[in-house]
């Protein structure tokens, strides 16, 4: 039984490695090879591409050793490409969600100010927007995620960063599934954007790759916004439906009815072991 479990686990990991890294990486390797053969001037020269493909297949026909070397080299390049894209996807996700730190913090601050000024100038006359709903991050996705923190603090007096890991432990697999799905879709969108960047970089010498990369990035950006919105809404829903259960699990025993913000502050004190600093007055 344990042997079959690990065998199945290894098979699933191999399938995931193949579909997420190797196959897209091989496609990019082929695109890069095509770029080297055709370039921008002959980007659509099908005859030249077929002739080059026939020439490149000769090592495979020459013998098993050369064929093996060619296949291994192609797989190696595909794997390196896939791992590079994976790292790039993580960076894109950080940028999208507005977590601009270190040397990028000043740029993030300028972009946030620019977004706030633009919002002021495009806002309909007479419309009073609460400050919590105005841009506070370099990106829309960062604002959407930050808004959840603000709304939870405003309604419950509770820090989402402190409460979320404990709330997550209170959920069963059914309740976790939609949150995990939205988070997975955000990661997939970032990965697609990373492939878009890779093809855009290839587009400097092969314009069809630039067109493909731009299209992929645009689709990824729209998918990323949708996934971020869904994820933020689901996180807030988890808080709304389970904050009382968390308070009870911490032996705070809230009274029936709407949960007072004082309970949220007590949750902060318990979870942060008495070091939480309350920055907003109790309601």
DOVODO-286595 format. One record per residue (C-alpha): x, y, z; residue number from 1. Coordinates in pm, 1 decimal. Layout:
# residues N
<pt><u>X</u><v>Y</v><w>Z</w><bavo>NUM</bavo></pt>
...
This chain:
# residues 283
<pt><u>0.0</u><v>0.0</v><w>0.0</w><bavo>1</bavo></pt>
<pt><u>270.4</u><v>258.6</v><w>85.2</w><bavo>2</bavo></pt>
<pt><u>454.1</u><v>158.3</v><w>-231.3</w><bavo>3</bavo></pt>
<pt><u>150.4</u><v>222.9</v><w>-449.7</w><bavo>4</bavo></pt>
<pt><u>94.3</u><v>557.6</v><w>-276.9</w><bavo>5</bavo></pt>
<pt><u>446.4</u><v>681.4</v><w>-348.6</w><bavo>6</bavo></pt>
<pt><u>427.0</u><v>541.6</v><w>-700.3</w><bavo>7</bavo></pt>
<pt><u>109.2</u><v>738.1</v><w>-767.0</w><bavo>8</bavo></pt>
<pt><u>259.4</u><v>1048.6</v><w>-605.0</w><bavo>9</bavo></pt>
<pt><u>567.4</u><v>1020.7</v><w>-825.6</w><bavo>10</bavo></pt>
<pt><u>348.9</u><v>980.2</v><w>-1132.5</w><bavo>11</bavo></pt>
<pt><u>147.2</u><v>1291.8</v><w>-1047.1</w><bavo>12</bavo></pt>
<pt><u>461.0</u><v>1495.4</v><w>-982.5</w><bavo>13</bavo></pt>
<pt><u>607.8</u><v>1379.3</v><w>-1313.0</w><bavo>14</bavo></pt>
<pt><u>288.4</u><v>1473.2</v><w>-1498.6</w><bavo>15</bavo></pt>
<pt><u>284.0</u><v>1816.1</v><w>-1335.0</w><bavo>16</bavo></pt>
<pt><u>652.3</u><v>1868.7</v><w>-1417.3</w><bavo>17</bavo></pt>
<pt><u>586.5</u><v>1768.8</v><w>-1776.5</w><bavo>18</bavo></pt>
<pt><u>281.7</u><v>1990.0</v><w>-1830.3</w><bavo>19</bavo></pt>
<pt><u>396.8</u><v>2297.1</v><w>-1637.8</w><bavo>20</bavo></pt>
<pt><u>764.2</u><v>2307.0</v><w>-1731.1</w><bavo>21</bavo></pt>
<pt><u>875.9</u><v>2074.4</v><w>-2010.2</w><bavo>22</bavo></pt>
<pt><u>603.1</u><v>2113.0</v><w>-2273.8</w><bavo>23</bavo></pt>
<pt><u>577.4</u><v>2495.3</v><w>-2257.9</w><bavo>24</bavo></pt>
<pt><u>956.8</u><v>2508.5</v><w>-2237.4</w><bavo>25</bavo></pt>
<pt><u>994.9</u><v>2293.3</v><w>-2549.1</w><bavo>26</bavo></pt>
<pt><u>751.2</u><v>2517.7</v><w>-2733.5</w><bavo>27</bavo></pt>
<pt><u>959.8</u><v>2820.9</v><w>-2640.6</w><bavo>28</bavo></pt>
<pt><u>1279.9</u><v>2643.6</v><w>-2746.7</w><bavo>29</bavo></pt>
<pt><u>1122.0</u><v>2572.7</v><w>-3085.8</w><bavo>30</bavo></pt>
<pt><u>1012.8</u><v>2936.4</v><w>-3111.9</w><bavo>31</bavo></pt>
<pt><u>1365.1</u><v>3053.7</v><w>-3025.4</w><bavo>32</bavo></pt>
<pt><u>1510.3</u><v>2816.0</v><w>-3285.3</w><bavo>33</bavo></pt>
<pt><u>1264.1</u><v>2951.3</v><w>-3542.8</w><bavo>34</bavo></pt>
<pt><u>1366.1</u><v>3304.8</v><w>-3452.2</w><bavo>35</bavo></pt>
<pt><u>1729.5</u><v>3217.2</v><w>-3510.6</w><bavo>36</bavo></pt>
<pt><u>1651.9</u><v>3059.8</v><w>-3847.9</w><bavo>37</bavo></pt>
<pt><u>1411.3</u><v>3320.3</v><w>-3984.5</w><bavo>38</bavo></pt>
<pt><u>1462.4</u><v>3647.6</v><w>-3798.5</w><bavo>39</bavo></pt>
<pt><u>1238.3</u><v>3945.8</v><w>-3862.5</w><bavo>40</bavo></pt>
<pt><u>1303.5</u><v>3978.0</v><w>-4234.5</w><bavo>41</bavo></pt>
<pt><u>1191.4</u><v>3622.2</v><w>-4315.6</w><bavo>42</bavo></pt>
<pt><u>957.9</u><v>3570.7</v><w>-4025.8</w><bavo>43</bavo></pt>
<pt><u>690.2</u><v>3402.1</v><w>-4239.7</w><bavo>44</bavo></pt>
<pt><u>917.7</u><v>3211.2</v><w>-4476.5</w><bavo>45</bavo></pt>
<pt><u>764.7</u><v>2863.2</v><w>-4442.2</w><bavo>46</bavo></pt>
<pt><u>989.6</u><v>2700.8</v><w>-4701.8</w><bavo>47</bavo></pt>
<pt><u>1307.5</u><v>2817.3</v><w>-4528.0</w><bavo>48</bavo></pt>
<pt><u>1174.3</u><v>2693.9</v><w>-4192.8</w><bavo>49</bavo></pt>
<pt><u>1091.4</u><v>2347.9</v><w>-4332.9</w><bavo>50</bavo></pt>
<pt><u>1431.8</u><v>2320.8</v><w>-4497.9</w><bavo>51</bavo></pt>
<pt><u>1604.6</u><v>2414.3</v><w>-4170.3</w><bavo>52</bavo></pt>
<pt><u>1391.0</u><v>2161.0</v><w>-3985.4</w><bavo>53</bavo></pt>
<pt><u>1500.4</u><v>1885.6</v><w>-4224.4</w><bavo>54</bavo></pt>
<pt><u>1863.2</u><v>1978.7</v><w>-4171.8</w><bavo>55</bavo></pt>
<pt><u>1824.6</u><v>1977.3</v><w>-3795.0</w><bavo>56</bavo></pt>
<pt><u>1671.1</u><v>1628.2</v><w>-3804.9</w><bavo>57</bavo></pt>
<pt><u>1979.8</u><v>1473.2</v><w>-3964.8</w><bavo>58</bavo></pt>
<pt><u>2164.3</u><v>1423.8</v><w>-3631.7</w><bavo>59</bavo></pt>
<pt><u>1866.7</u><v>1220.6</v><w>-3514.7</w><bavo>60</bavo></pt>
<pt><u>1898.7</u><v>995.0</v><w>-3818.1</w><bavo>61</bavo></pt>
<pt><u>2275.9</u><v>961.2</v><w>-3788.2</w><bavo>62</bavo></pt>
<pt><u>2277.3</u><v>742.3</v><w>-3480.9</w><bavo>63</bavo></pt>
<pt><u>2138.7</u><v>672.2</v><w>-3137.5</w><bavo>64</bavo></pt>
<pt><u>2416.6</u><v>860.9</v><w>-2957.9</w><bavo>65</bavo></pt>
<pt><u>2366.2</u><v>1187.3</v><w>-3145.6</w><bavo>66</bavo></pt>
<pt><u>1991.4</u><v>1155.3</v><w>-3118.8</w><bavo>67</bavo></pt>
<pt><u>2014.6</u><v>1108.1</v><w>-2744.2</w><bavo>68</bavo></pt>
<pt><u>2240.0</u><v>1410.8</v><w>-2704.7</w><bavo>69</bavo></pt>
<pt><u>1999.8</u><v>1624.4</v><w>-2909.4</w><bavo>70</bavo></pt>
<pt><u>1696.1</u><v>1513.8</v><w>-2709.1</w><bavo>71</bavo></pt>
<pt><u>1871.8</u><v>1563.4</v><w>-2375.2</w><bavo>72</bavo></pt>
<pt><u>1990.3</u><v>1910.0</v><w>-2480.6</w><bavo>73</bavo></pt>
<pt><u>1638.3</u><v>2007.7</v><w>-2586.2</w><bavo>74</bavo></pt>
<pt><u>1492.0</u><v>1880.8</v><w>-2258.2</w><bavo>75</bavo></pt>
<pt><u>1761.5</u><v>2061.5</v><w>-2060.6</w><bavo>76</bavo></pt>
<pt><u>1691.4</u><v>2391.3</v><w>-2236.0</w><bavo>77</bavo></pt>
<pt><u>1318.2</u><v>2342.0</v><w>-2189.3</w><bavo>78</bavo></pt>
<pt><u>1363.6</u><v>2275.5</v><w>-1817.7</w><bavo>79</bavo></pt>
<pt><u>1585.6</u><v>2581.5</v><w>-1769.2</w><bavo>80</bavo></pt>
<pt><u>1331.1</u><v>2791.1</v><w>-1956.1</w><bavo>81</bavo></pt>
<pt><u>1045.2</u><v>2656.8</v><w>-1744.9</w><bavo>82</bavo></pt>
<pt><u>1229.5</u><v>2722.9</v><w>-1418.1</w><bavo>83</bavo></pt>
<pt><u>1314.0</u><v>3074.6</v><w>-1534.3</w><bavo>84</bavo></pt>
<pt><u>948.0</u><v>3138.6</v><w>-1611.5</w><bavo>85</bavo></pt>
<pt><u>849.4</u><v>3003.5</v><w>-1270.9</w><bavo>86</bavo></pt>
<pt><u>1079.8</u><v>3251.3</v><w>-1097.8</w><bavo>87</bavo></pt>
<pt><u>959.5</u><v>3531.5</v><w>-1323.7</w><bavo>88</bavo></pt>
<pt><u>596.9</u><v>3443.8</v><w>-1244.5</w><bavo>89</bavo></pt>
<pt><u>668.7</u><v>3490.9</v><w>-874.9</w><bavo>90</bavo></pt>
<pt><u>815.0</u><v>3833.9</v><w>-943.6</w><bavo>91</bavo></pt>
<pt><u>515.8</u><v>3929.8</v><w>-1159.2</w><bavo>92</bavo></pt>
<pt><u>276.9</u><v>3823.8</v><w>-884.2</w><bavo>93</bavo></pt>
<pt><u>464.7</u><v>4044.4</v><w>-637.2</w><bavo>94</bavo></pt>
<pt><u>442.4</u><v>4338.2</v><w>-877.5</w><bavo>95</bavo></pt>
<pt><u>74.3</u><v>4280.4</v><w>-948.2</w><bavo>96</bavo></pt>
<pt><u>-19.5</u><v>4262.7</v><w>-581.4</w><bavo>97</bavo></pt>
<pt><u>164.8</u><v>4585.2</v><w>-502.6</w><bavo>98</bavo></pt>
<pt><u>433.0</u><v>4441.6</v><w>-273.5</w><bavo>99</bavo></pt>
<pt><u>701.9</u><v>4679.1</v><w>-395.5</w><bavo>100</bavo></pt>
<pt><u>983.6</u><v>4670.7</v><w>-142.6</w><bavo>101</bavo></pt>
<pt><u>1352.7</u><v>4753.6</v><w>-121.0</w><bavo>102</bavo></pt>
<pt><u>1484.2</u><v>4960.8</v><w>-411.8</w><bavo>103</bavo></pt>
<pt><u>1141.1</u><v>4948.9</v><w>-578.0</w><bavo>104</bavo></pt>
<pt><u>964.0</u><v>5116.8</v><w>-286.1</w><bavo>105</bavo></pt>
<pt><u>1021.5</u><v>5476.7</v><w>-411.2</w><bavo>106</bavo></pt>
<pt><u>888.4</u><v>5381.9</v><w>-756.5</w><bavo>107</bavo></pt>
<pt><u>586.7</u><v>5220.7</v><w>-592.1</w><bavo>108</bavo></pt>
<pt><u>523.0</u><v>5533.0</v><w>-388.5</w><bavo>109</bavo></pt>
<pt><u>536.2</u><v>5754.3</v><w>-698.1</w><bavo>110</bavo></pt>
<pt><u>302.7</u><v>5521.7</v><w>-886.2</w><bavo>111</bavo></pt>
<pt><u>59.8</u><v>5518.2</v><w>-594.3</w><bavo>112</bavo></pt>
<pt><u>56.1</u><v>5898.5</v><w>-585.4</w><bavo>113</bavo></pt>
<pt><u>1.3</u><v>5908.4</v><w>-960.7</w><bavo>114</bavo></pt>
<pt><u>-294.9</u><v>5671.8</v><w>-928.3</w><bavo>115</bavo></pt>
<pt><u>-445.8</u><v>5882.2</v><w>-648.0</w><bavo>116</bavo></pt>
<pt><u>-409.8</u><v>6201.9</v><w>-852.3</w><bavo>117</bavo></pt>
<pt><u>-564.1</u><v>6034.8</v><w>-1156.7</w><bavo>118</bavo></pt>
<pt><u>-854.6</u><v>5911.6</v><w>-945.4</w><bavo>119</bavo></pt>
<pt><u>-915.8</u><v>6264.0</v><w>-819.3</w><bavo>120</bavo></pt>
<pt><u>-921.0</u><v>6411.2</v><w>-1168.9</w><bavo>121</bavo></pt>
<pt><u>-1143.6</u><v>6140.9</v><w>-1318.4</w><bavo>122</bavo></pt>
<pt><u>-1387.9</u><v>6123.4</v><w>-1027.5</w><bavo>123</bavo></pt>
<pt><u>-1736.4</u><v>6259.4</v><w>-1107.1</w><bavo>124</bavo></pt>
<pt><u>-1799.0</u><v>6601.9</v><w>-954.4</w><bavo>125</bavo></pt>
<pt><u>-1959.7</u><v>6590.4</v><w>-612.7</w><bavo>126</bavo></pt>
<pt><u>-1880.8</u><v>6222.0</v><w>-550.8</w><bavo>127</bavo></pt>
<pt><u>-1735.9</u><v>6176.0</v><w>-202.2</w><bavo>128</bavo></pt>
<pt><u>-1509.5</u><v>5868.4</v><w>-193.1</w><bavo>129</bavo></pt>
<pt><u>-1396.8</u><v>5739.8</v><w>150.2</w><bavo>130</bavo></pt>
<pt><u>-1021.3</u><v>5748.7</v><w>187.4</w><bavo>131</bavo></pt>
<pt><u>-1011.4</u><v>5372.9</v><w>241.7</w><bavo>132</bavo></pt>
<pt><u>-1141.6</u><v>5322.9</v><w>-112.4</w><bavo>133</bavo></pt>
<pt><u>-887.1</u><v>5549.2</v><w>-277.4</w><bavo>134</bavo></pt>
<pt><u>-568.6</u><v>5408.3</v><w>-434.2</w><bavo>135</bavo></pt>
<pt><u>-319.5</u><v>5310.6</v><w>-164.8</w><bavo>136</bavo></pt>
<pt><u>-97.8</u><v>5070.9</v><w>-362.0</w><bavo>137</bavo></pt>
<pt><u>94.4</u><v>5090.4</v><w>-691.0</w><bavo>138</bavo></pt>
<pt><u>-153.3</u><v>4854.5</v><w>-859.7</w><bavo>139</bavo></pt>
<pt><u>-527.0</u><v>4785.1</v><w>-871.4</w><bavo>140</bavo></pt>
<pt><u>-469.3</u><v>4428.6</v><w>-749.4</w><bavo>141</bavo></pt>
<pt><u>-273.8</u><v>4556.7</v><w>-452.1</w><bavo>142</bavo></pt>
<pt><u>-558.6</u><v>4793.0</v><w>-366.9</w><bavo>143</bavo></pt>
<pt><u>-813.8</u><v>4512.0</v><w>-396.8</w><bavo>144</bavo></pt>
<pt><u>-625.6</u><v>4292.6</v><w>-151.5</w><bavo>145</bavo></pt>
<pt><u>-551.9</u><v>4584.7</v><w>79.6</w><bavo>146</bavo></pt>
<pt><u>-919.0</u><v>4677.4</v><w>86.8</w><bavo>147</bavo></pt>
<pt><u>-1001.6</u><v>4343.8</v><w>249.3</w><bavo>148</bavo></pt>
<pt><u>-764.7</u><v>4423.3</v><w>535.4</w><bavo>149</bavo></pt>
<pt><u>-920.4</u><v>4767.5</v><w>579.2</w><bavo>150</bavo></pt>
<pt><u>-1276.5</u><v>4635.8</v><w>574.9</w><bavo>151</bavo></pt>
<pt><u>-1200.2</u><v>4360.7</v><w>826.0</w><bavo>152</bavo></pt>
<pt><u>-1030.1</u><v>4608.2</v><w>1058.2</w><bavo>153</bavo></pt>
<pt><u>-1313.3</u><v>4860.7</v><w>1020.8</w><bavo>154</bavo></pt>
<pt><u>-1591.1</u><v>4608.4</v><w>1083.1</w><bavo>155</bavo></pt>
<pt><u>-1432.5</u><v>4383.3</v><w>1344.0</w><bavo>156</bavo></pt>
<pt><u>-1131.1</u><v>4572.7</v><w>1478.0</w><bavo>157</bavo></pt>
<pt><u>-930.1</u><v>4266.6</v><w>1382.5</w><bavo>158</bavo></pt>
<pt><u>-601.1</u><v>4225.0</v><w>1196.5</w><bavo>159</bavo></pt>
<pt><u>-654.9</u><v>3999.9</v><w>895.2</w><bavo>160</bavo></pt>
<pt><u>-286.5</u><v>3905.8</v><w>888.9</w><bavo>161</bavo></pt>
<pt><u>-310.5</u><v>3776.7</v><w>1244.9</w><bavo>162</bavo></pt>
<pt><u>-648.7</u><v>3608.3</v><w>1213.4</w><bavo>163</bavo></pt>
<pt><u>-621.0</u><v>3444.1</v><w>870.7</w><bavo>164</bavo></pt>
<pt><u>-393.4</u><v>3146.0</v><w>955.6</w><bavo>165</bavo></pt>
<pt><u>-621.9</u><v>3053.9</v><w>1247.5</w><bavo>166</bavo></pt>
<pt><u>-937.8</u><v>3103.8</v><w>1044.6</w><bavo>167</bavo></pt>
<pt><u>-793.7</u><v>2877.6</v><w>776.9</w><bavo>168</bavo></pt>
<pt><u>-742.8</u><v>2599.7</v><w>1030.7</w><bavo>169</bavo></pt>
<pt><u>-1109.7</u><v>2620.9</v><w>1126.9</w><bavo>170</bavo></pt>
<pt><u>-1225.3</u><v>2550.3</v><w>770.3</w><bavo>171</bavo></pt>
<pt><u>-1295.3</u><v>2208.9</v><w>624.4</w><bavo>172</bavo></pt>
<pt><u>-1180.3</u><v>2104.0</v><w>277.3</w><bavo>173</bavo></pt>
<pt><u>-1510.5</u><v>2204.7</v><w>117.9</w><bavo>174</bavo></pt>
<pt><u>-1483.7</u><v>2560.9</v><w>246.3</w><bavo>175</bavo></pt>
<pt><u>-1119.0</u><v>2585.6</v><w>148.9</w><bavo>176</bavo></pt>
<pt><u>-1172.4</u><v>2466.6</v><w>-209.5</w><bavo>177</bavo></pt>
<pt><u>-1299.7</u><v>2792.1</v><w>-368.2</w><bavo>178</bavo></pt>
<pt><u>-1030.3</u><v>2996.5</v><w>-192.7</w><bavo>179</bavo></pt>
<pt><u>-760.3</u><v>2757.9</v><w>-313.6</w><bavo>180</bavo></pt>
<pt><u>-907.7</u><v>2766.6</v><w>-664.4</w><bavo>181</bavo></pt>
<pt><u>-901.2</u><v>3147.1</v><w>-681.4</w><bavo>182</bavo></pt>
<pt><u>-545.6</u><v>3153.6</v><w>-547.5</w><bavo>183</bavo></pt>
<pt><u>-440.5</u><v>2890.2</v><w>-802.3</w><bavo>184</bavo></pt>
<pt><u>-595.4</u><v>3092.0</v><w>-1086.6</w><bavo>185</bavo></pt>
<pt><u>-395.4</u><v>3396.6</v><w>-978.0</w><bavo>186</bavo></pt>
<pt><u>-74.9</u><v>3192.4</v><w>-989.7</w><bavo>187</bavo></pt>
<pt><u>-164.9</u><v>3054.3</v><w>-1331.3</w><bavo>188</bavo></pt>
<pt><u>-230.0</u><v>3405.3</v><w>-1461.3</w><bavo>189</bavo></pt>
<pt><u>110.4</u><v>3518.8</v><w>-1335.0</w><bavo>190</bavo></pt>
<pt><u>271.7</u><v>3218.4</v><w>-1506.1</w><bavo>191</bavo></pt>
<pt><u>98.8</u><v>3303.0</v><w>-1834.2</w><bavo>192</bavo></pt>
<pt><u>218.5</u><v>3662.4</v><w>-1799.5</w><bavo>193</bavo></pt>
<pt><u>571.7</u><v>3533.0</v><w>-1746.3</w><bavo>194</bavo></pt>
<pt><u>552.8</u><v>3335.0</v><w>-2069.4</w><bavo>195</bavo></pt>
<pt><u>423.7</u><v>3650.8</v><w>-2234.3</w><bavo>196</bavo></pt>
<pt><u>731.5</u><v>3839.6</v><w>-2115.4</w><bavo>197</bavo></pt>
<pt><u>958.2</u><v>3564.4</v><w>-2244.8</w><bavo>198</bavo></pt>
<pt><u>799.5</u><v>3575.0</v><w>-2589.5</w><bavo>199</bavo></pt>
<pt><u>808.4</u><v>3953.8</v><w>-2590.2</w><bavo>200</bavo></pt>
<pt><u>1183.0</u><v>3938.9</v><w>-2526.6</w><bavo>201</bavo></pt>
<pt><u>1216.0</u><v>3696.3</v><w>-2816.3</w><bavo>202</bavo></pt>
<pt><u>1018.2</u><v>3941.8</v><w>-3025.6</w><bavo>203</bavo></pt>
<pt><u>1318.5</u><v>4171.6</v><w>-3048.8</w><bavo>204</bavo></pt>
<pt><u>1451.6</u><v>3938.9</v><w>-3321.1</w><bavo>205</bavo></pt>
<pt><u>1130.4</u><v>3767.0</v><w>-3431.8</w><bavo>206</bavo></pt>
<pt><u>816.3</u><v>3979.0</v><w>-3448.7</w><bavo>207</bavo></pt>
<pt><u>559.1</u><v>3691.9</v><w>-3445.6</w><bavo>208</bavo></pt>
<pt><u>688.9</u><v>3605.6</v><w>-3096.7</w><bavo>209</bavo></pt>
<pt><u>624.0</u><v>3964.4</v><w>-2986.4</w><bavo>210</bavo></pt>
<pt><u>265.1</u><v>3944.3</v><w>-3109.0</w><bavo>211</bavo></pt>
<pt><u>212.9</u><v>3615.4</v><w>-2925.6</w><bavo>212</bavo></pt>
<pt><u>376.5</u><v>3750.9</v><w>-2610.2</w><bavo>213</bavo></pt>
<pt><u>169.1</u><v>4068.6</v><w>-2605.1</w><bavo>214</bavo></pt>
<pt><u>-152.5</u><v>3869.8</v><w>-2649.4</w><bavo>215</bavo></pt>
<pt><u>-55.5</u><v>3625.5</v><w>-2374.0</w><bavo>216</bavo></pt>
<pt><u>32.0</u><v>3905.3</v><w>-2132.2</w><bavo>217</bavo></pt>
<pt><u>-293.8</u><v>4092.7</v><w>-2196.8</w><bavo>218</bavo></pt>
<pt><u>-501.3</u><v>3779.2</v><w>-2137.1</w><bavo>219</bavo></pt>
<pt><u>-297.7</u><v>3699.3</v><w>-1825.7</w><bavo>220</bavo></pt>
<pt><u>-345.2</u><v>4049.1</v><w>-1685.9</w><bavo>221</bavo></pt>
<pt><u>-722.1</u><v>4028.0</v><w>-1723.3</w><bavo>222</bavo></pt>
<pt><u>-728.8</u><v>3680.9</v><w>-1570.9</w><bavo>223</bavo></pt>
<pt><u>-509.4</u><v>3802.1</v><w>-1287.2</w><bavo>224</bavo></pt>
<pt><u>-746.0</u><v>4087.6</v><w>-1204.3</w><bavo>225</bavo></pt>
<pt><u>-1046.1</u><v>3854.0</v><w>-1205.7</w><bavo>226</bavo></pt>
<pt><u>-868.0</u><v>3597.9</v><w>-987.4</w><bavo>227</bavo></pt>
<pt><u>-753.8</u><v>3866.8</v><w>-743.3</w><bavo>228</bavo></pt>
<pt><u>-1105.7</u><v>4004.4</v><w>-712.6</w><bavo>229</bavo></pt>
<pt><u>-1246.3</u><v>3655.7</v><w>-651.3</w><bavo>230</bavo></pt>
<pt><u>-975.1</u><v>3569.7</v><w>-399.6</w><bavo>231</bavo></pt>
<pt><u>-1025.3</u><v>3892.5</v><w>-204.6</w><bavo>232</bavo></pt>
<pt><u>-1403.5</u><v>3845.0</v><w>-194.8</w><bavo>233</bavo></pt>
<pt><u>-1366.9</u><v>3486.4</v><w>-72.6</w><bavo>234</bavo></pt>
<pt><u>-1117.7</u><v>3580.6</v><w>199.0</w><bavo>235</bavo></pt>
<pt><u>-1355.9</u><v>3846.2</v><w>327.4</w><bavo>236</bavo></pt>
<pt><u>-1643.0</u><v>3595.5</v><w>316.7</w><bavo>237</bavo></pt>
<pt><u>-1439.8</u><v>3349.2</v><w>523.7</w><bavo>238</bavo></pt>
<pt><u>-1384.4</u><v>3618.6</v><w>784.6</w><bavo>239</bavo></pt>
<pt><u>-1751.0</u><v>3719.8</v><w>792.2</w><bavo>240</bavo></pt>
<pt><u>-1870.6</u><v>3362.4</v><w>836.7</w><bavo>241</bavo></pt>
<pt><u>-1605.8</u><v>3240.3</v><w>1080.7</w><bavo>242</bavo></pt>
<pt><u>-1484.0</u><v>3531.4</v><w>1292.2</w><bavo>243</bavo></pt>
<pt><u>-1726.9</u><v>3440.3</v><w>1570.8</w><bavo>244</bavo></pt>
<pt><u>-1608.1</u><v>3079.0</v><w>1563.8</w><bavo>245</bavo></pt>
<pt><u>-1251.1</u><v>3205.0</v><w>1596.3</w><bavo>246</bavo></pt>
<pt><u>-1345.6</u><v>3420.8</v><w>1895.6</w><bavo>247</bavo></pt>
<pt><u>-1515.2</u><v>3123.6</v><w>2061.2</w><bavo>248</bavo></pt>
<pt><u>-1217.5</u><v>2899.4</v><w>1986.1</w><bavo>249</bavo></pt>
<pt><u>-1001.7</u><v>3153.1</v><w>2170.3</w><bavo>250</bavo></pt>
<pt><u>-1244.9</u><v>3141.4</v><w>2469.6</w><bavo>251</bavo></pt>
<pt><u>-1353.8</u><v>3503.3</v><w>2426.4</w><bavo>252</bavo></pt>
<pt><u>-1725.4</u><v>3413.1</v><w>2443.2</w><bavo>253</bavo></pt>
<pt><u>-1882.1</u><v>3700.5</v><w>2243.6</w><bavo>254</bavo></pt>
<pt><u>-2244.2</u><v>3790.0</v><w>2315.9</w><bavo>255</bavo></pt>
<pt><u>-2513.0</u><v>3699.8</v><w>2060.5</w><bavo>256</bavo></pt>
<pt><u>-2573.3</u><v>3947.0</v><w>1778.7</w><bavo>257</bavo></pt>
<pt><u>-2336.1</u><v>4157.0</v><w>1578.5</w><bavo>258</bavo></pt>
<pt><u>-1975.7</u><v>4102.7</v><w>1684.2</w><bavo>259</bavo></pt>
<pt><u>-1843.5</u><v>4420.0</v><w>1854.8</w><bavo>260</bavo></pt>
<pt><u>-1508.6</u><v>4559.1</v><w>1749.6</w><bavo>261</bavo></pt>
<pt><u>-1383.6</u><v>4516.6</v><w>2103.7</w><bavo>262</bavo></pt>
<pt><u>-1386.4</u><v>4140.5</v><w>2045.1</w><bavo>263</bavo></pt>
<pt><u>-1170.1</u><v>4189.4</v><w>1736.8</w><bavo>264</bavo></pt>
<pt><u>-916.4</u><v>4384.6</v><w>1939.2</w><bavo>265</bavo></pt>
<pt><u>-913.9</u><v>4105.5</v><w>2197.0</w><bavo>266</bavo></pt>
<pt><u>-853.0</u><v>3856.4</v><w>1917.4</w><bavo>267</bavo></pt>
<pt><u>-553.2</u><v>4064.4</v><w>1811.6</w><bavo>268</bavo></pt>
<pt><u>-419.5</u><v>4070.8</v><w>2167.8</w><bavo>269</bavo></pt>
<pt><u>-451.6</u><v>3692.7</v><w>2202.5</w><bavo>270</bavo></pt>
<pt><u>-302.7</u><v>3607.1</v><w>1865.0</w><bavo>271</bavo></pt>
<pt><u>-18.9</u><v>3857.3</v><w>1883.7</w><bavo>272</bavo></pt>
<pt><u>44.3</u><v>3762.9</v><w>2247.4</w><bavo>273</bavo></pt>
<pt><u>-40.8</u><v>4109.1</v><w>2377.3</w><bavo>274</bavo></pt>
<pt><u>191.1</u><v>4302.8</v><w>2145.4</w><bavo>275</bavo></pt>
<pt><u>-70.0</u><v>4417.6</v><w>1889.6</w><bavo>276</bavo></pt>
<pt><u>-87.7</u><v>4796.1</v><w>1860.8</w><bavo>277</bavo></pt>
<pt><u>-439.6</u><v>4924.0</v><w>1793.2</w><bavo>278</bavo></pt>
<pt><u>-430.5</u><v>5218.5</v><w>1552.5</w><bavo>279</bavo></pt>
<pt><u>-804.4</u><v>5284.8</v><w>1520.4</w><bavo>280</bavo></pt>
<pt><u>-1053.4</u><v>5376.1</v><w>1794.8</w><bavo>281</bavo></pt>
<pt><u>-1305.4</u><v>5122.0</v><w>1913.4</w><bavo>282</bavo></pt>
<pt><u>-1652.2</u><v>5153.4</v><w>1767.9</w><bavo>283</bavo></pt>
